[in-house]
Amino acid sequence: MRRIILCFLLLPILASAQSVFPGTAYIKSITPLWTGERSEDGRPKVTADLLERLKNISVEEAWGYLRNKGYQNQYEGDWFILKPDIVMTGRVVTAQYAPQRPDLEAVLKEAGKNEGRIGAMNSWPIDVLHEGDIYIADSYGKIIDGTLIGDNLGNAIYAKSKNGVVFNGSVRDIEGLESIDGFNAFTKGHDPSYIQQMMLTGLNVPLRMGRAFVLPGDVLLAKKGGVVFIPPHLLQDLLINSEFVQLRDKFGHQRLREGKYTPGQIDTQWTNEIKEDFLAWLNTQKLPMERKVLDEYMKSRTW
């Protein structure tokens, strides 16, 4: 049994020694709780409508939900944000970088060649992007000579993903990146230098991003307050939980302004009268989910 466990733990290491990409079977093996559609590379593939709904969820709401579910290492803050007013959501594609070591780099480049990868190693993650993906890279916080992209690669990223990047590292050509409509970048800094003494050691592998831990196929929420990496199997429940709280707060605030209820009535367990008022009020609102889905959710909730 101990030998079997050891082999399983070594799987990503052995795979990365033979290939930059560990394979679809490996990705499926580390995301077993996802039962929905997957991308060709094996990553969980949440639907575009859920990604759009996620944009309306605050970082605090997402963080709080995940903490309550036992996922306490999904947030990272302290970013340089290229465009603070642009919210990003997407399906995570991960890239792991390391300081250059010539002997291993030669092995990895040969593996990439055998996999049909072309160009410099920092372009390989861009080649696998599809619309709705988000490029996440751990380049160990390197700023000077650690610029993973400039405006040329930034344009390529946006053309393929209609999204931006989150790098535990840096970028260059800030003015050029700013000019790409819809593109955004969360990085640890920027610098005019170009990338040197770095190599790509893994594509779509588990990553540490500061205080967060990320799996390929996770769902990103990136806002002014930081970034949250959401396990895809929890996304739908996170959305309806947060959206219900938002609706409840909106109703409560409105009724307080109208003077219909006191703060004590709104901030404690609601009476049946308030609940009935809330249900009727819902009929006047544009809901982010189907009403039958909300009704089913409310059956299991203590108000």
C-alpha positions in Angstrom: 0.0 0.0 0.0 2.8 2.4 0.9 4.5 1.7 -2.5 1.2 2.4 -4.3 0.8 5.8 -2.5 4.4 6.7 -3.2 3.9 6.0 -6.9 0.8 8.1 -7.0 2.6 11.0 -5.3 5.4 10.8 -7.8 3.1 10.7 -10.9 3.3 14.4 -11.7 7.1 14.4 -11.2 7.6 11.4 -13.4 5.2 12.8 -16.0 6.9 16.2 -16.1 10.3 14.5 -16.6 8.9 13.0 -19.9 6.6 15.7 -20.9 5.8 19.4 -20.1 2.1 18.4 -20.1 1.3 15.6 -17.7 -1.7 14.4 -19.7 -5.5 14.3 -19.6 -5.7 11.2 -17.4 -3.6 13.0 -14.7 -5.8 16.1 -14.8 -8.9 14.0 -14.5 -7.4 12.1 -11.6 -6.7 15.2 -9.5 -10.2 16.7 -10.2 -12.5 13.7 -9.5 -15.3 15.8 -7.9 -16.1 17.4 -11.3 -18.7 15.4 -13.1 -19.5 17.8 -16.0 -18.0 18.5 -19.4 -14.3 18.7 -19.8 -12.0 20.4 -22.2 -9.9 18.3 -24.6 -7.0 18.5 -22.2 -9.1 17.1 -19.4 -9.7 20.3 -17.5 -13.2 20.8 -16.0 -15.2 23.1 -18.3 -17.7 25.3 -16.5 -20.2 27.0 -18.8 -19.8 30.6 -20.1 -23.1 31.7 -18.4 -21.7 30.7 -15.0 -18.5 32.6 -15.6 -20.6 35.7 -16.5 -22.7 35.4 -13.3 -19.5 35.1 -11.3 -18.5 38.6 -12.3 -21.2 40.0 -10.0 -19.9 38.1 -6.9 -17.6 40.0 -4.6 -14.2 38.6 -3.6 -15.4 38.5 0.1 -18.5 36.5 -0.8 -16.5 33.9 -2.7 -13.8 33.8 -0.1 -16.3 33.4 2.7 -18.2 30.6 1.0 -15.0 28.6 0.3 -13.7 29.1 3.8 -17.0 27.6 5.1 -16.5 24.6 2.8 -13.0 24.0 4.2 -11.1 25.5 1.3 -9.0 28.0 3.2 -6.1 28.5 0.7 -7.8 29.9 -2.4 -7.2 33.7 -2.2 -4.2 35.8 -3.1 -3.9 39.6 -2.8 -1.3 42.4 -3.2 -1.3 42.7 -7.0 -0.3 45.3 -9.6 -3.5 45.5 -11.6 -3.3 46.8 -15.1 -6.9 47.9 -15.3 -8.5 47.8 -11.8 -12.0 48.4 -13.1 -12.1 45.3 -15.3 -13.3 42.1 -13.7 -11.9 38.8 -14.9 -13.4 35.3 -14.7 -12.2 32.3 -16.5 -11.2 28.6 -16.6 -7.7 28.3 -15.3 -4.8 27.1 -17.5 -1.6 26.9 -15.4 2.0 27.3 -16.2 4.9 26.6 -13.8 8.2 28.4 -14.4 11.6 27.8 -12.7 15.1 29.3 -12.8 17.0 28.0 -15.8 19.0 24.8 -15.5 20.5 23.9 -18.9 20.4 20.1 -18.6 16.8 19.9 -17.6 15.8 22.7 -20.0 17.2 20.6 -22.9 15.1 17.7 -21.8 11.9 19.8 -21.6 12.5 21.5 -24.9 12.9 18.1 -26.6 9.7 17.0 -24.9 8.0 20.1 -26.2 9.3 19.5 -29.7 7.9 15.9 -29.6 4.6 17.3 -28.4 4.5 19.7 -31.4 5.2 22.9 -29.4 6.9 25.7 -31.3 8.6 28.9 -30.4 9.9 30.1 -27.0 8.8 28.2 -23.9 6.8 31.2 -22.6 4.6 31.0 -25.7 3.6 27.4 -25.2 0.9 28.1 -22.6 -0.7 30.7 -25.0 -1.0 28.1 -27.7 -3.3 26.0 -25.7 -5.8 28.8 -24.7 -9.4 28.8 -25.8 -12.1 31.4 -25.3 -13.0 31.6 -21.6 -9.7 30.3 -20.4 -7.4 32.4 -18.2 -3.6 32.1 -18.2 -2.2 31.6 -14.7 1.5 31.4 -14.2 3.8 31.0 -11.2 7.1 32.5 -12.1 8.3 32.6 -8.4 7.8 36.4 -8.1 10.6 37.2 -10.5 10.3 40.9 -11.7 13.6 41.9 -13.4 14.3 39.6 -16.4 11.1 37.7 -15.4 8.6 39.4 -17.8 6.6 36.5 -19.2 4.8 38.6 -21.8 4.9 42.0 -23.6 2.2 43.5 -25.8 2.8 41.1 -28.7 2.0 38.0 -26.5 -0.7 40.0 -24.7 -2.5 40.5 -28.1 -2.1 36.8 -28.8 -3.5 35.9 -25.4 -6.6 38.1 -25.8 -7.2 36.9 -29.4 -7.4 33.3 -28.2 -9.0 33.6 -24.7 -10.8 37.0 -24.7 -9.2 37.2 -21.3 -6.0 38.3 -19.6 -3.5 36.9 -17.2 -2.6 36.4 -13.5 1.2 36.0 -13.0 3.2 35.5 -9.8 5.8 37.4 -11.7 6.0 40.4 -14.1 5.2 41.8 -17.6 6.7 44.4 -19.8 5.3 46.9 -22.4 2.7 48.3 -20.0 1.5 50.9 -22.4 1.0 48.4 -25.1 -0.9 46.0 -22.9 -3.1 48.8 -21.7 -4.1 49.5 -25.3 -5.6 46.0 -25.7 -9.4 46.4 -25.2 -10.7 43.9 -22.7 -7.3 42.6 -21.7 -6.3 42.8 -18.0 -3.3 41.6 -16.0 -2.8 40.9 -12.3 0.9 40.6 -11.7 3.5 41.2 -8.9 5.1 44.0 -10.9 6.4 45.1 -14.3 9.8 45.9 -15.8 11.2 47.0 -19.1 13.6 44.0 -19.2 12.9 40.8 -21.2 12.7 37.3 -20.0 16.0 35.6 -19.2 17.3 32.5 -17.3 13.9 31.0 -16.9 12.3 27.8 -18.2 8.8 26.3 -18.3 8.6 23.1 -16.3 4.9 22.3 -16.3 1.8 23.1 -18.3 -1.6 22.5 -16.6 -0.1 21.3 -13.4 -1.0 22.2 -9.8 0.4 25.6 -8.8 1.1 27.6 -5.7 0.1 31.2 -6.2 1.3 33.1 -3.1 -1.0 31.9 -0.3 -3.3 30.1 -2.8 -3.1 26.7 -4.3 -4.5 26.2 -7.8 -5.5 23.3 -10.0 -5.9 23.3 -13.8 -9.6 23.9 -14.5 -10.2 25.9 -11.4 -12.4 29.0 -11.9 -10.8 32.4 -11.4 -12.5 35.5 -9.9 -10.2 38.5 -10.2 -11.3 41.9 -8.9 -9.8 45.0 -7.1 -9.8 43.1 -3.8 -7.6 40.2 -5.2 -8.1 36.9 -6.8 -10.0 33.8 -5.8 -9.5 30.3 -7.3 -12.8 28.4 -7.1 -12.9 24.6 -7.3 -15.3 24.1 -10.3 -17.5 21.5 -8.6 -18.4 24.2 -6.0 -19.1 27.0 -8.5 -22.9 26.6 -9.0 -23.6 26.4 -5.2 -21.3 29.3 -4.5 -23.2 31.4 -7.1 -26.7 30.7 -5.8 -25.6 31.1 -2.2 -24.0 34.5 -2.9 -26.8 35.6 -5.2 -29.4 34.8 -2.5 -27.5 36.8 0.1 -27.3 39.7 -2.4 -31.1 39.6 -3.0 -31.8 39.3 0.7 -29.6 42.3 1.4 -31.1 44.3 -1.4 -34.6 43.6 0.0 -33.6 44.4 3.5 -31.9 47.7 2.5 -35.0 48.8 0.5 -37.4 48.0 3.3 -35.2 49.8 5.9 -35.1 52.9 3.7 -38.9 52.7 3.4 -39.2 52.4 7.1 -41.3 49.3 6.8 -39.1 47.3 9.2 -36.7 48.1 11.9 -33.0 47.1 11.8 -33.7 44.6 14.6 -36.3 42.9 12.4 -34.1 42.7 9.4 -30.9 41.6 11.1 -32.4 38.7 13.0 -34.4 35.6 12.0 -37.2 36.8 9.7 -40.8 36.4 10.7 -43.2 34.6 8.4 -44.6 38.0 7.5 -41.2 39.3 6.3 -40.6 36.1 4.4 -43.8 36.4 2.6 -43.0 40.0 1.8 -39.6 38.9 0.4 -41.1 36.2 -1.8 -43.6 38.7 -3.2 -40.8 41.2 -3.7 -38.8 38.6 -5.7 -41.5 38.7 -8.3 -40.6 42.3 -9.1 -36.9 41.6 -9.6 -34.7 40.4 -12.5 -33.1 37.3 -11.0 -29.7 36.0 -12.0 -31.0 32.4 -11.9 -34.3 30.7 -12.8 -37.0 31.2 -10.1 -37.6 27.5 -9.7 -33.9 27.0 -8.9 -34.1 29.8 -6.3 -37.2 28.4 -4.8 -35.6 24.9 -4.5 -32.6 26.5 -2.8 -34.6 28.4 -0.3 -36.3 25.2 0.8 -33.1 24.0 2.3 -32.0 27.3 3.9 -32.5 28.7 7.3 -33.4 32.3 6.9 
